[in-house]
Amino acid sequence: AGAKQLWINVEETDGEYVIRYSNDGAVPTGPVTEGGGLSTARRKVEAAGGRMAIETAPRFMLTLIFEKGVKMDV
């Protein structure tokens, strides 16, 4: 998407860690279809007990959520 910068925001709540990735690349013009890297990321996140969400508006953002206290075996 032609990005030159990547922003990573990590938030800790009482029960979760929330990690958000966004960049300054082109905004998707249609739905984002998982394949290759995103599918692999989802499998690994879910195997570790986490959740993954993809947002496309107002710009692309990948969110990973992990519960505190869950042992991750990745």
N, C-alpha and C positions, 0 to 999 in steps of 0.2 A: 504493500500500500504506500510505499515511498516514505515511510517514517524515518525521521532523523533523531527523534528523542523518544524515550520510553520512560513512563512514570510508574512507580510502584508505590502503592499506599498500603500500609499494614495497620490494621486496627485490632485492638484487643478489647473484647467485651467481657462480661462476667463469665460467659460460658464458651466463647468461640474466638478463633483468630480469623479475621477476614482480610484477604489479600486481593487488591484490585490492580490490574495492569491496564494501562491505556497508553496511547501514543499520539503523535502529531501527524499520522498518515491520513490518507484520503478516507473520508467517511464512506462506509459501505452504501452502495446504491440499491441494494436488494438484500434479501435474507442471506445470512451467513450459513453455509453448509459445512458441517463438520466433515473433515477428511484429513488424512495424514497427521499433521501435528496436533490439531485440536482433538481428534479422536483419541490419539495416544495420550494426550494430557488428561482427558476425561477418564479414560480407563485407569490411569495411575492414581488420579485424585480419588476416584471412587473406591479403588482397591485399598487405599489408605484410610477409608472411612469418611472421606470428605465429600463435598458437593461442588459442582462447577456450574456457573451461569455465564451466558454470553449476552451482552446488550449491544445494540447497533445504533441507538439514537440517544442523545444527540451525537455521540461518537462511539466507536467500538470500545468496549470494555470487557475484559475477562475477569471474573470474580471467582475466587476459590475460598471455600469456607471449611474450616476444620474445628471440630469440637475439642475443647480442652480436656485433657485427661485420657484421650484415646491414643493407645499405643499404635504408632504408625510403623508398619513393617514394609518399607519400600526399598 
